[in-house]
């Protein structure tokens, strides 16, 4: 028995995000919140999958996302937490303002903070 299909699948856009797509996603989330990520692209008028929208929001577009170098206080806090907890980077997320969390802390530690820390 053959399966019925609803027609050809719509092609989703891949690759780089345009500024217009970013604006659509930001405006949609500001107005309605993110809720169910699988429904966000359709409601926002994007030709992307829900996972792509979620990752774009979390990694690039969130207003609380912190970029740039750590302040001296944040570096001191990371050195202190590392001396207490070791390499448990996911535990540092909340302590380092939580905005961008573990990857930023770990990358900074491996790049230059470790050199400043006492042995």
Secondary structure, 3 states (H helix, E strand, C coil): CCCCCCCCCCCCCCCCCCHHHHHHHHHHHHHHCCCCHHHHHHHHCCCCCHHHHHHHHHHHHCCCCCCCCCCHHHHHHHHHHHHHHCCCHHHHHHHCCCCCHHHHHHHHHHHHHHHHCCC
